[in-house]
Structures are given as C-alpha cells and as structure tokens.
C-alpha cells in the first residue's frame, strides 16, 4: 500500500489576511489559527530556515497545499511526491519536511553473507574446481556461466547443496552469539526476481532459502540489508556482478607453446548495464534505458517480496557500479529507486554505493533532506602496494577523516565492505585462474586446499595433489599447485624491535618461521584500528566476508573471531577506543547543525533523556527536563550540550552523530598533554627479536672479562698460596703496596698487619738488604 497521502486544501499563502500558520506534521498539514499576516519570519520559525529556503525555491504554497495524492506540481512545472513523513522534490532530487520518524541513531556492526546467492570463485573454490583442466565452452567463471555451462538441472542441483551448507542456522546463531554483530548484509541476484538467459530455472528454490535466513535473523535479533549484487549486462565487469564482462578466448594465439587453453579478461574488462561501453573514451555514447528499467523492476520486486518482513533493514539497489558509470544517470537511477522503496517500505534504509568515487564533490548535497538514505563505500587494503605494518595502520586510521567529511557534506556513511587482507594472495581473488596484471606484488603462502564444505560428492573435489597448476590460464596466475592453494602472507617480527624503522617486512618469507611469526599481533592491531575508524565516526560497517572456503582469516569474520583478531562483545573496549591514538591528529565532536527547528530539538532532547532514564546511567535531573520547556536560542544552547555529551559517552556503544539528521561531526585539533602517551601500545611489540652486539662490543666485553678474571685470580692466589704471596711482597713492583698502612689494602692482598712504626722500618730494611747483598 502506498504511503503517499492527500494534503488538506487551504487558502493561498499570498492571502495575508488568512488566519493560519502552516506546520508540516507527519502525514498531514495542521492549520494553526488565530494569527493574521503570516510573514516570512513566522514561516522560518515554523519550518526552520533550511527547509524554508528550499520551499521558497521550489514550491508555490497554494499549489503545494492543494496537491493531490502523491503528485504535486512545483513552481517550475516539475513534480514533487508527498510521502507520509516528507516531501520528495524530483527536479532537485532533494527532500524537505522530514519528521525523522526513524532516526539513524544506531551504528551497524555487521558481516556480509557473500558467496551464497551470488557465486564468487575465490570465496567458494570447491564449486569451481570441477572446471580446472577443461576447454573452451566448458569452463564457468561466474554465476552466469555456472548456469550456462552446467545446464539448468545440474547447476540447480549443485546450488541447492551449496545453499544448504554455506549458510546454516548454526552459523547465524554463532554470529549473533559473538555479541559484536547486529546486522547481516545479504547479496542477492537480480536474476532471482527477474530471471533471464541461463538463470531461468537455475535459481529455483532460492527465494525460499532467503526467506528462511530472514526468519533466522529475526529470531536471533539481527537485521538484514538486502544487497542487489548483480545486474543484467554487469555494472562493473567483475565476476561478483554475476557475469564477468569483457572476455575472449586466446588459445589459438598460444598453440605454438604448450598448447594450453587461455583467455583474456582484465585488459578488456567492460560493463554494459548502462549501455555499450567505449574503452577508447571510457564513456557510454548511448544509455540503455531498458537495462536501467530492468534494475528498477528488480528493486520493485524485492520491495514487494519483503516489505512486510520485520528483519529487513533496507535495500542496496546496486552493488559497486564502476567508476566509469555516468554519474548523473546513476543518480537518477538511485533517486527513482528511492521513490519506489519509500512508497511501499517507508521505514527501510536506502543504501547507495559510491561507484568507487568517495568524493564530496560528487555526492555532497545529493538527496539532501531525504530520510533513511546512506552512502556505502568499500575500503580495502588488499590492492595496496606492499608496506610496513605502520603504513597499513596509518592508512586504516586516516579513513575516519574522509568518512567524517562525507558525513558533513552528504550524510550517513556506511563502510559496506572491508577486510583484514594486506595482500592480493587469496586464490582467485581477481577471478578464476586469473589475476590482475602485476598482482600479487609479493610471493604468496601456500596451504593444503580445503576439503569441500558441502561434503563428499561435489565434482572436482578434492583437488588432485599430483598435478601442478592447471588451465585455462588467464592474464595472471592463481590456482592450486599439487594440492596446495595460495593464501595471505605472514607478518614477521621486526628484528630491530622498532616497527617504525624496521625493514624486515621487505624480505619476510610468505610463510614465516613459527618463532618469528608476528601475524596474530599485526592483524589484531589492524582490526582494532579499522573498527575504531569505521565505528566511531560513521554509521557503521559490514565485514566482507562471514566465512571463506579456504583457511583465510583475513577475509573470514568467523575465523578472525576465533583467532582473537576481532574482539567479541559489544566492541566497547578501551583497546578499540584508543587504537588510533598514535595515528590521529584530530578529534571529532558531534554538534548541532544551524537553523534546527525547536520541534526537532525537543524531539532529540526527549530521546536522549528517555535513553538515559532507561539505562540508569547518568539519569536526567529536573533541570534536564526543563530543557523541554525552553524555546529559541536557550533551547538550542542546552540541546547542543545534551547532543555532544550523549554522543561522546555512547559512540562506543553504537550511537551515531545523527539524531534525526540535525547533528554532524566536526573536526577539532587534538590537545596533547604531558599525560598522553605518544608512542605505540606497550603490548604491541612485546616480543622483540634482537640481532645481538657487534664485533667491537664483543671484543671490549671479552677484554674486560679477562682483566676482571686476572684481578680475581691474583687476589685469590695472594690469599691461598704462601710462597706466591712472599714472592710478590719481595718484588720491587709491589714495594709501594707492601708498605701501605691502609688496612683495607693489606687485607685485600693478604699482607701481614703492621703494629707500629718500628716494625714498618724493620720491614723496609729487610726489603732493602737483598738488594745490597745482590749488589756486592
């Protein structure tokens, strides 16, 4: 049922003798009477300045008030759409009158269920081992060719076994029990709702499995974001779009060598959803309207299928449209999809991917004032050049500044995908038996390929451990070798003990010796820093992925959790809160936006006071409740303090700086005090490998040891050997010591005590006589 409603008819704004003030409420227009001559300042007071500026620019008051149902004509002749809680303006793709019915006040802490309804060879290689060693036309590279090569019956049979084993109720329960997950991102295919080509019949039974997972999630208190991961003719050319576009067989060109089957993809990658891509100009000369309409039809079908399910958080209408997508056409698609969603599912979140252009110049102001929308950005380090741990740490923490800037200019930001990978080694990460030119940058670690997760009987498994890498061969190399599969590299402990200057990461072997392996330490700190950057500033994140077929904890949330790299619990941990302290140069403060209406301020103040009262932490006083009776600047001043304090004390618990869209994060310089620690955490480099002293130091230590030993030996001999003692005392070199009256010296050298001066003179004469006798 549509949520667009009729508005009440009224006289024109131009009639200044009318006794009314217009106050936009949820679902209706309330007329407040008994005041004449409604002026501009009155309207600013009621609507708020930002909404009034937009209203004056686009609407004629009389036309708006008398608009019928969802369609409303604006002064420029374009149409606006009135929904239950706001008005959408088609010409500017903006909204006004948002009553913040569902404020985005809680962060998302989630994981993605990737590889389930959309096949990706690197996530579930057990589904693709069966195509190793096959020829042209016999190989599947993605979901499209999986259905095409195997045929409907066999593909569906294998998919059903895959669906039953890849995502289970026990796995959803384990994620919920971790205490660190409150949402799931579920990639789905457009072909599940609008089948075409080889997909027809191939995904029979898929919708029932999705419904089952939604029921499990609801039972366990998790929300689900439905992510349309694929689209007809591909939005990016990747295998994760359903079909890897830009492909040709090149076997004939290599026949004079080994006669291997080969293909080419990455140098000619294309994406034809928006139309036929021209690689020479990197543009689309002609837009494919039918394909765009197909995508909108898919959005409509998804909304119709799940709008009543309580577990659904919202929808992402398209995953990762590539950077060459015409941006105005993409924005138009996002806008039209948003209107579709809001008509049938008014409380769903609407998450839009940034098209690999996380730039405020591109997205700033887009859909301004529109409720329940957010921007999705994917932040990976796997495609970065090799770097030290410090380089990866700094890069992770630096993301919060970019996120904060986008939150100011656009609004809510979600990091829809991230991982702990710092290299490109995961097998088939860049496609089945393929790789990006120049990747991986460093040699990879190899481990035994995993047994099939779906059990015995899966074609092509287990991997034949008697064969080297098999074809078909792409531009790059990646695949099983004699039963071993490539995975992420290990990290080595820095021998210098100083990770800021150490260079051991340059020469570290891919499989570090156990006593030098520092992978657990590096991954733990990297995870803490990423969670700090993504959860303290934006509106949350989804880790990619929940699991992997191979033992790849850098890409598997469940394995990373078991290893202790990612903490369990609610993430309100001091190690997370302070993880980026060494890298941060700024702090972020949650402040109110300008020209917020009194009504919105009171709503937010009421929300904060109610929350404090429920939790019992810092319960509100009567002075706090008095804020609800204030107005104007006094209300704004006191509400600002409430907002700032609440965010600071609750951001680690999942609060966002949103408050129904009336607050934002601002960057402030960080104050350094004498109590601040500017170094790294003490436990970060607890285990240090030392190279040992150099040759000069060793020689000096040896000389000192010899000297010390000689002195000790001499003193022992003076005490224990009487003849040695007598000879030493008679030596002319020992005369001065022998005649010393210092009791400590005489005891040290075992010399007889001297009672008086006469005895000393006698001793001296005895020492002189041998010399005289020898002279004679």
C-alpha positions in Angstrom: 0.0 0.0 0.0 1.3 3.5 -0.9 2.2 5.8 2.0 1.6 8.9 -0.1 -1.3 10.8 1.3 -3.6 13.6 0.3 -2.9 17.0 1.8 -5.6 19.3 3.2 -6.8 22.1 0.9 -6.2 25.6 2.1 -6.2 29.2 1.0 -3.1 30.7 -0.6 -0.1 31.9 1.3 -0.5 35.1 -0.6 -3.7 35.9 1.3 -2.1 37.7 4.2 -5.5 38.1 5.9 -5.9 34.4 6.3 -5.8 33.2 9.9 -3.2 30.4 9.6 0.3 29.2 10.1 1.3 26.1 8.2 3.0 23.4 10.2 4.2 20.3 8.4 3.3 17.2 10.5 3.6 13.5 9.9 1.1 12.7 7.2 -0.9 15.9 7.2 -0.9 19.7 7.2 -2.1 21.1 10.6 -3.6 24.6 10.4 -2.9 26.7 13.5 -5.3 29.6 13.6 -5.8 32.9 15.3 -2.9 34.7 13.8 -3.1 37.1 10.8 -0.5 38.4 8.4 1.7 35.3 8.3 5.1 36.7 7.4 8.4 35.3 6.2 9.9 35.2 9.8 6.9 33.3 11.0 7.4 30.7 8.4 11.1 30.5 9.2 10.3 29.9 12.8 7.8 27.1 12.0 9.7 25.3 9.2 13.3 26.1 10.1 15.5 28.2 7.8 17.0 25.4 5.7 13.6 23.9 4.8 12.1 27.3 4.1 14.8 28.3 1.7 14.2 25.0 -0.2 10.4 25.5 0.0 10.6 29.1 -1.5 12.9 27.9 -4.2 10.7 25.1 -5.5 7.1 25.3 -4.3 4.3 27.7 -4.7 2.5 27.5 -1.4 -1.0 27.2 -2.8 -0.1 24.6 -5.3 1.6 22.5 -2.6 -1.3 22.7 -0.2 -3.8 21.7 -2.8 -1.7 19.0 -4.4 -3.4 15.7 -4.9 -2.2 12.4 -3.5 1.5 11.7 -4.4 1.8 14.1 -7.3 2.4 17.7 -6.5 3.3 20.4 -9.1 6.0 22.8 -8.2 6.5 26.4 -9.5 9.0 25.2 -12.1 6.5 22.7 -13.5 8.2 19.7 -12.1 6.6 17.1 -9.9 7.1 16.5 -6.2 6.0 13.5 -4.3 4.3 13.7 -0.9 5.1 10.7 1.4 3.9 10.0 4.9 6.8 11.7 6.6 8.4 14.0 4.0 8.1 15.6 0.5 10.4 14.5 -2.3 11.3 17.1 -5.0 12.0 15.4 -8.3 13.7 18.3 -10.1 16.4 18.8 -7.4 16.4 15.2 -6.1 16.1 16.5 -2.6 13.5 16.3 0.2 12.1 18.5 2.8 9.7 18.3 5.8 11.4 15.1 7.1 9.9 14.4 10.5 12.7 11.9 11.4 10.2 9.0 12.0 13.1 6.6 12.1 16.4 8.4 13.0 19.6 6.6 12.1 20.8 6.7 15.7 22.4 3.3 16.0 25.5 2.1 14.2 25.6 -1.0 12.1 28.1 -3.7 13.2 27.7 -6.4 10.6 29.1 -9.0 8.3 28.2 -10.0 4.7 26.9 -13.4 3.7 28.9 -13.3 0.4 29.2 -16.3 -2.0 25.8 -17.7 -1.1 23.3 -16.4 -3.7 26.0 -14.8 -5.9 28.9 -17.2 -6.7 32.4 -15.8 -6.5 35.1 -18.5 -7.2 37.6 -17.1 -4.7 35.0 -17.4 -1.8 33.8 -20.9 -2.6 36.5 -22.6 -4.8 35.0 -26.0 -4.1 32.2 -25.0 -6.5 34.7 -24.3 -9.3 37.5 -27.0 -9.0 35.4 -29.0 -11.5 36.3 -26.6 -14.3 40.1 -27.0 -13.9 41.7 -28.5 -17.0 38.6 -28.0 -19.1 38.5 -26.5 -22.6 36.7 -23.6 -24.2 33.0 -23.5 -23.6 33.4 -26.0 -20.7 34.5 -23.5 -18.0 32.5 -21.4 -15.6 34.0 -18.1 -14.3 30.9 -16.7 -12.5 27.2 -17.3 -11.7 26.1 -16.7 -15.3 28.5 -19.2 -16.9 28.0 -21.6 -14.0 24.3 -21.9 -15.0 25.2 -21.8 -18.7 27.9 -24.5 -18.8 26.3 -27.0 -16.4 22.8 -26.5 -17.6 19.7 -25.8 -15.5 19.2 -29.2 -13.9 22.8 -29.9 -12.8 23.5 -26.3 -11.8 20.4 -26.1 -9.7 21.2 -29.5 -8.1 24.7 -28.2 -7.1 23.4 -24.8 -6.0 20.8 -26.4 -3.6 23.5 -28.4 -2.0 25.6 -25.3 -1.7 22.7 -23.2 -0.3 22.1 -25.8 2.4 25.7 -25.9 3.6 27.2 -22.5 3.1 24.7 -20.6 5.3 23.1 -22.5 8.1 21.1 -21.7 11.2 24.1 -22.6 13.4 26.3 -20.1 11.6 23.7 -17.3 12.0 23.4 -18.2 15.7 27.2 -18.2 16.1 27.4 -14.7 14.5 24.6 -13.5 16.8 26.3 -15.0 19.9 29.5 -13.2 19.2 27.9 -10.0 20.6 29.7 -7.9 18.0 27.2 -8.4 15.2 23.8 -6.7 14.9 23.2 -6.9 11.2 23.8 -9.0 8.1 24.3 -7.8 4.5 22.8 -10.4 2.1 24.0 -10.2 -1.5 21.2 -11.3 -3.9 21.0 -11.6 -7.7 18.7 -9.6 -10.0 18.1 -13.0 -11.7 16.3 -14.3 -8.6 13.5 -11.8 -9.1 13.6 -11.2 -12.9 15.2 -14.3 -14.5 16.8 -14.0 -17.9 19.1 -16.1 -20.1 20.7 -19.1 -18.4 19.4 -18.0 -15.0 15.8 -19.2 -15.8 15.2 -22.3 -13.7 18.8 -22.3 -12.4 17.9 -20.5 -9.2 14.7 -22.3 -8.5 14.2 -22.5 -4.7 16.5 -19.5 -3.9 13.7 -17.3 -2.7 12.6 -19.8 -0.1 16.2 -20.0 1.2 16.3 -16.2 1.5 13.1 -16.2 3.4 14.5 -18.8 5.7 17.6 -16.8 6.5 15.4 -13.7 7.2 13.4 -15.7 9.7 16.5 -16.9 11.4 17.9 -13.4 11.6 14.7 -12.1 13.1 14.6 -14.9 15.6 18.2 -14.0 16.7 17.7 -10.3 16.8 19.7 -9.4 13.7 18.6 -7.0 10.9 19.3 -7.8 7.2 20.3 -5.4 4.4 19.2 -6.8 1.0 22.1 -6.0 -1.4 21.3 -6.3 -5.1 24.8 -7.6 -6.0 24.3 -8.3 -9.7 22.5 -6.7 -12.7 21.9 -7.6 -16.3 25.0 -7.0 -18.5 27.1 -6.2 -15.5 27.6 -2.9 -13.7 31.4 -3.4 -13.3 32.7 -6.3 -15.3 33.7 -8.3 -12.1 32.6 -11.8 -11.5 30.7 -10.5 -8.4 28.3 -8.7 -10.8 27.0 -12.1 -12.0 28.9 -12.0 -15.3 32.5 -11.1 -15.9 32.2 -8.8 -18.9 35.0 -8.2 -21.4 36.2 -11.7 -22.2 37.7 -13.7 -25.1 39.5 -17.0 -25.6 43.1 -16.7 -26.8 44.0 -20.4 -27.0 44.9 -20.2 -30.7 47.5 -17.4 -30.0 49.4 -19.8 -27.6 49.2 -23.0 -29.6 52.9 -22.9 -30.6 54.0 -23.2 -27.0 52.4 -25.7 -24.5 49.1 -25.9 -26.3 47.3 -24.6 -23.1 43.8 -23.2 -23.1 44.0 -19.5 -22.4 41.8 -16.4 -22.1 41.9 -12.7 -21.6 39.7 -10.6 -19.3 41.3 -7.8 -17.3 42.9 -5.8 -20.2 39.5 -5.7 -22.0 37.1 -5.6 -19.0 33.8 -3.9 -19.7 30.5 -3.2 -18.1 27.4 -2.9 -20.3 24.5 -2.3 -17.8 24.3 1.4 -18.7 24.9 0.7 -22.4 27.7 -0.2 -24.7 31.0 0.9 -23.2 33.6 2.7 -25.4 37.0 1.8 -24.0 38.8 4.4 -26.1 36.8 7.3 -24.5 35.9 5.4 -21.3 32.3 6.6 -21.8 28.8 5.5 -22.8 27.8 7.1 -26.1 24.3 5.7 -25.7 22.3 4.9 -22.5 20.5 1.6 -22.3 17.1 2.6 -20.8 15.8 -0.9 -20.9 18.6 -2.2 -18.6 18.0 0.6 -16.2 14.3 -0.1 -16.1 15.1 -3.8 -15.5 17.1 -2.7 -12.4 14.2 -0.6 -11.2 11.9 -3.5 -11.7 14.2 -5.7 -9.6 14.0 -3.1 -6.8 10.2 -3.1 -7.0 10.1 -6.9 -6.9 12.4 -7.1 -3.9 10.3 -4.5 -2.0 7.1 -6.3 -2.9 8.6 -9.6 -1.7 10.0 -8.5 1.7 8.4 -5.2 2.7 6.4 -6.9 5.4 9.3 -8.8 6.9 10.4 -7.4 10.3 14.1 -8.4 9.9 14.7 -6.3 6.8 16.8 -3.2 7.5 16.6 -1.9 3.9 18.0 -2.3 0.4 21.1 -1.5 -1.5 19.8 -1.1 -5.1 23.1 -1.9 -6.8 26.5 -3.1 -5.6 29.7 -1.5 -6.9 28.7 0.3 -10.2 32.2 1.0 -11.6 33.8 4.4 -11.7 33.0 5.0 -15.5 29.3 4.8 -14.8 27.7 8.2 -16.0 27.2 9.8 -12.6 24.0 11.8 -13.5 22.4 8.6 -14.9 23.4 6.7 -11.8 22.0 9.4 -9.5 18.7 9.4 -11.5 18.6 5.6 -11.0 19.2 5.9 -7.3 16.5 8.6 -7.0 13.9 6.6 -8.9 14.7 3.5 -6.8 14.4 5.6 -3.6 10.9 6.7 -4.6 9.9 3.1 -5.3 11.1 1.9 -1.9 9.5 4.8 0.0 6.1 4.2 -1.4 5.9 0.5 -0.2 8.5 0.3 2.6 8.7 3.8 4.2 11.0 2.8 7.0 13.6 0.9 5.0 17.1 2.2 4.9 18.2 3.0 1.3 22.0 2.4 0.9 23.7 3.7 -2.2 27.2 2.6 -3.3 29.6 5.5 -4.1 30.6 4.0 -7.5 34.3 4.0 -6.3 34.1 7.8 -6.1 34.1 8.6 -2.4 34.3 12.3 -3.1 32.2 15.1 -1.5 32.3 16.9 -4.9 30.3 14.0 -6.4 27.9 13.2 -3.5 27.8 16.3 -1.4 24.2 17.6 -1.3 22.7 14.7 -3.2 19.3 13.7 -1.9 19.7 16.4 0.8 17.0 16.2 3.4 15.8 12.7 2.4 15.3 10.3 5.3 16.7 6.8 5.7 19.4 7.1 3.0 23.1 6.5 3.3 26.2 6.2 1.2 28.1 2.9 1.0 31.9 2.9 0.5 34.2 -0.1 0.3 37.6 0.2 1.9 40.2 -2.5 1.2 44.0 -2.6 1.7 44.5 -5.8 -0.3 45.2 -3.9 -3.5 47.7 -1.5 -1.9 51.4 -1.7 -2.7 53.5 -3.7 -0.1 54.1 -1.6 3.0 55.2 -1.9 6.7 52.7 -2.5 9.4 52.9 1.2 10.3 51.9 2.1 6.8 48.8 -0.1 7.0 48.0 1.2 10.4 48.2 4.8 9.3 46.1 4.2 6.3 43.4 2.5 8.3 43.1 5.3 10.9 43.2 8.0 8.2 39.9 6.8 6.8 37.9 8.3 9.7 38.8 11.8 8.4 37.4 11.0 4.9 34.3 9.5 6.4 33.7 12.5 8.7 34.0 14.9 5.8 31.4 12.9 3.8 29.1 12.7 6.8 29.2 16.5 6.9 28.6 17.0 3.1 26.3 14.2 2.3 25.0 12.4 5.5 25.2 8.9 6.9 28.1 6.8 5.6 28.5 3.0 5.9 31.6 1.1 5.2 29.8 -1.7 3.3 32.8 -3.9 2.8 36.2 -4.2 4.4 38.7 -7.0 5.4 42.0 -7.6 7.1 43.9 -8.6 4.0 47.1 -6.6 3.3 48.0 -8.5 0.1 46.4 -9.9 -3.0 47.2 -13.5 -2.4 43.8 -15.1 -1.8 43.3 -17.7 -4.6 41.2 -16.4 -7.4 40.6 -13.1 -5.7 40.9 -11.5 -9.1 39.0 -14.2 -11.0 39.0 -17.9 -11.7 42.5 -19.0 -12.7 43.3 -15.3 -13.4 44.9 -12.3 -11.8 45.2 -8.6 -12.3 48.4 -7.6 -14.2 51.1 -7.0 -11.7 49.4 -8.9 -8.9 50.2 -10.3 -6.4 53.0 -7.9 -5.6 54.9 -10.4 -3.4 55.2 -14.2 -3.2 52.2 -15.9 -1.6 51.9 -18.5 1.2 50.6 -21.9 0.2 48.5 -24.2 2.4 46.6 -27.5 1.7 43.4 -26.8 -0.2 40.4 -27.4 2.0 38.0 -30.3 1.7 34.7 -29.4 0.1 32.4 -27.7 2.7 29.3 -29.3 1.2 30.7 -32.8 1.8 31.6 -35.6 -0.5 30.2 -35.9 -3.9 31.0 -32.4 -5.2 32.5 -32.7 -8.7 36.2 -31.8 -8.9 36.9 -32.3 -5.2 39.2 -32.9 -3.5 41.9 -31.2 -5.5 44.3 -33.5 -7.3 47.5 -33.3 -5.3 49.5 -34.9 -8.1 49.0 -32.1 -10.6 50.6 -28.7 -11.0 48.5 -25.6 -11.8 46.0 -26.4 -14.5 44.4 -24.3 -17.2 42.6 -22.5 -18.6 45.1 -19.7 -18.0 44.2 -16.0 -17.7 46.4 -12.9 -17.8 47.8 -13.6 -14.4 48.4 -16.8 -12.4 46.5 -18.1 -9.4 45.4 -21.6 -8.7 46.1 -24.9 -6.9 49.6 -26.4 -7.1 49.9 -30.1 -6.2 47.0 -29.8 -3.7 48.2 -26.5 -2.2 46.3 -23.2 -2.5 47.7 -19.7 -2.2 46.5 -17.6 0.8 47.6 -14.4 2.5 51.3 -13.9 3.6 52.6 -14.0 7.2 54.0 -11.0 9.0 57.5 -11.1 10.5 58.7 -9.7 13.8 61.0 -6.8 13.3 64.5 -7.8 14.5 65.3 -4.2 15.3 62.5 -4.1 17.8 61.3 -0.8 16.3 58.4 -1.3 13.8 58.6 2.4 12.8 62.0 2.0 11.2 62.3 -1.8 10.8 62.5 -3.2 7.2 62.2 -6.9 7.8 58.7 -6.8 6.2 60.5 -6.2 2.8 62.4 -9.6 2.9 60.0 -11.6 5.0 59.2 -15.0 3.6 55.5 -15.7 2.8 55.4 -18.5 5.4 57.3 -17.1 8.4 59.1 -19.4 10.8 56.9 -20.0 13.9 59.2 -18.2 16.3 59.4 -15.2 14.0 55.7 -15.1 13.0 54.0 -11.9 14.1 50.8 -12.2 12.1 48.5 -12.5 15.1 49.9 -9.4 16.6 49.7 -7.3 13.4 46.2 -8.5 12.4 44.9 -7.8 15.9 46.1 -4.3 16.0 45.0 -3.6 12.4 41.5 -4.9 13.2 41.3 -2.7 16.3 42.3 0.4 14.3 39.8 -0.3 11.5 37.0 -0.8 13.9 38.0 2.4 15.6 38.0 4.3 12.3 34.7 2.8 11.0 32.6 2.7 14.1 33.4 5.9 15.9 32.8 8.3 13.1 30.3 6.9 10.5 27.2 4.9 10.8 28.8 1.5 10.9 30.2 -1.3 8.8 29.9 -4.7 7.2 32.9 -7.0 7.2 33.5 -9.0 4.0 33.1 -11.9 4.4 31.4 -14.0 7.1 33.4 -17.1 6.0 35.7 -18.5 3.3 36.1 -22.0 1.9 39.9 -21.8 2.4 41.5 -21.1 5.7 41.7 -17.3 5.1 41.0 -15.4 8.4 41.9 -12.1 6.8 38.7 -12.5 4.7 36.7 -14.6 7.2 35.0 -12.9 10.1 34.3 -16.2 11.8 37.9 -17.3 11.6 39.3 -13.9 12.6 36.9 -14.0 15.6 38.2 -17.5 16.6 41.8 -16.3 16.3 41.1 -13.3 18.6 42.0 -10.8 15.9 38.5 -9.3 16.1 37.1 -9.0 19.6 33.8 -10.4 20.6 31.3 -8.4 22.7 29.8 -5.0 22.1 33.1 -3.5 20.9 33.1 -1.0 23.8 36.7 -1.8 24.6 39.4 0.6 25.6 41.8 -1.1 23.1 39.4 -0.2 20.3 38.6 3.3 21.6 42.3 4.2 21.8 43.5 2.1 18.9 44.2 5.1 16.6 45.7 7.3 19.3 49.2 7.3 17.8 47.9 8.0 14.3 45.2 10.6 15.0 45.9 14.2 14.6 42.4 15.4 15.2 39.3 14.7 17.4 35.7 14.7 16.2 32.9 16.5 18.1 29.2 16.0 17.5 27.5 19.4 17.1 24.1 20.7 16.0 23.5 21.9 12.5 22.4 25.5 12.0 18.8 26.6 12.0 17.3 23.5 13.6 13.6 23.9 14.5 12.5 23.9 18.1 10.4 20.9 17.5 13.3 18.8 16.2 15.5 20.0 19.1 12.8 18.9 21.7 12.4 15.6 19.9 16.1 14.9 20.2 16.3 16.1 23.8 13.4 13.9 24.7 15.1 10.9 23.0 18.3 11.5 24.9 16.6 11.9 28.3 14.5 8.8 27.8 17.6 6.8 26.8 19.5 8.0 29.9 16.5 7.2 32.1 16.1 3.7 30.7 19.8 2.7 31.1 20.1 4.3 34.5 23.5 5.8 33.5 23.5 9.5 34.3 19.8 9.7 35.0 18.2 13.0 34.0 17.5 15.6 36.6 14.7 18.1 36.7 17.0 20.7 35.2 17.4 18.4 32.2 13.7 18.0 31.8 13.3 21.8 32.0 15.0 21.9 28.6 11.9 20.6 27.0 10.1 23.7 28.0 12.6 26.1 26.5 12.5 27.8 23.2 14.8 29.6 20.7 18.4 30.2 21.5 18.2 28.9 25.0 16.8 25.6 23.8 19.4 25.4 21.1 22.3 26.0 23.5 21.2 23.4 26.1 20.2 20.8 23.5 23.6 21.2 21.9 25.3 20.2 25.2 23.0 17.2 25.5 23.8 16.0 22.0 27.6 16.4 22.4 27.7 14.7 25.8 25.4 11.8 24.7 27.5 11.1 21.6 30.8 11.1 23.5 29.5 8.7 26.1 27.6 6.4 23.7 29.6 6.3 20.5 31.5 3.2 21.5 28.2 1.6 22.3 26.9 2.1 18.8 25.5 5.6 18.8 25.8 7.8 15.7 26.1 11.6 15.4 22.8 11.7 13.5 19.9 12.5 15.9 17.4 12.5 13.0 19.7 14.5 10.7 20.1 17.6 12.9 23.7 16.9 14.1 27.0 16.4 12.4 30.7 15.7 13.2 33.2 18.5 13.1 37.0 18.1 13.3 38.8 19.8 16.1 42.5 19.9 16.9 43.6 17.4 19.5 45.2 18.8 22.6 48.3 16.9 23.7 49.1 16.9 27.5 52.0 15.5 29.5 49.9 12.6 30.5 49.3 11.5 26.9 51.3 8.6 25.5 52.6 9.4 22.1 54.2 6.0 21.4 52.8 2.7 20.5 50.9 0.4 22.9 53.3 -1.4 25.3 52.0 -4.8 24.2 52.2 -4.0 20.5 55.8 -5.1 20.3 56.2 -7.2 23.4 58.1 -9.9 21.6 61.3 -8.5 20.2 63.9 -10.4 18.2 67.5 -8.9 18.9 70.3 -9.3 16.4 73.0 -9.2 19.2 76.1 -6.9 19.8 78.6 -6.1 17.0 82.3 -7.3 16.9 83.8 -4.3 18.7 81.4 -4.6 21.6 82.1 -8.3 21.9 85.9 -7.6 21.9 85.6 -5.0 24.6 83.4 -7.3 26.7 86.0 -10.1 26.3 88.9 -7.8 27.3 87.0 -6.6 30.4 86.3 -10.2 31.4 89.9 -11.2 31.0 91.0 -8.2 33.1 88.4 -8.9 35.8 89.4 -12.6 35.9 93.1 -11.8 36.2 92.5 -9.5 39.2 90.3 -12.0 40.9 92.8 -14.8 40.3 95.7 -12.7 41.6 93.8 -11.8 44.8 92.8 -15.4 45.4 96.4 -16.6 44.9 97.7 -13.9 47.4 95.3 -15.4 50.0 95.8 -19.1 49.2 99.4 -19.6 48.1 102.0 -18.6 50.8 105.1 -18.9 48.5 103.3 -16.8 45.8 102.4 -14.2 48.5 106.1 -14.0 49.7 107.5 -13.6 46.2 105.0 -10.9 45.3 105.8 -9.0 48.6 109.5 -9.1 47.8 109.0 -7.8 44.3 110.2 -4.3 43.7 107.0 -3.6 41.7 105.0 -4.4 44.9 107.1 -2.3 47.3 104.6 0.6 47.4 101.6 -1.7 48.1 103.7 -3.7 50.6 104.5 -0.6 52.6 100.9 0.7 52.7 99.3 1.3 56.1 95.8 1.1 54.7 94.1 -1.8 56.4 91.7 -2.5 53.5 94.6 -2.7 51.0 96.6 -5.0 53.3 93.6 -7.3 53.8 92.8 -7.4 50.1 96.4 -8.5 49.2 96.8 -10.8 52.3 99.7 -8.7 53.7 100.6 -9.0 57.4 99.4 -6.3 59.8 101.9 -3.6 60.9 101.5 -2.8 64.6 103.9 0.2 64.9 106.4 2.3 63.0 109.4 0.3 64.3 108.0 -2.8 62.7 107.5 -0.9 59.4 111.1 0.4 59.5 112.3 -3.2 60.1 110.3 -4.4 57.2 111.6 -1.8 54.9 115.2 -2.6 55.9 114.6 -6.3 55.2 113.3 -5.3 51.8 116.5 -3.2 51.1 119.1 -5.8 52.3 118.6 -8.3 49.5 119.3 -5.5 47.0 122.5 -4.6 48.7 123.7 -8.2 49.0 123.0 -8.7 45.3 125.0 -5.5 44.6 128.1 -7.0 46.4 
